[in-house]
Amino acid sequence: MFTIGNIFNAIDSHSLPEKELLETLIAIRQVLSEIKQKEQTTPELSDNVKNVSKMLDDPKLDNAHKFKISLPNYPDDPFV
């Protein structure tokens, strides 16, 4: 079973190819765009989508950091 912590470790150890990170970020952006287009979303979801989208567009962050930011935060994950 993979945890968010395992994914972070793979990113930090450069086990995930940059191309895979980039392709995943493109897919994440597409999902965020679809959520933005939906008429019925909660204010919280709308705010979260805006915040994540803003961070994904930040030119100061590299793809590894953008990928980490886009992952859900599970406080029960002992590896995060």
Helices and strands as residue ranges (DSSP letters): H 4-12, H 18-37, H 43-56, H 63-70
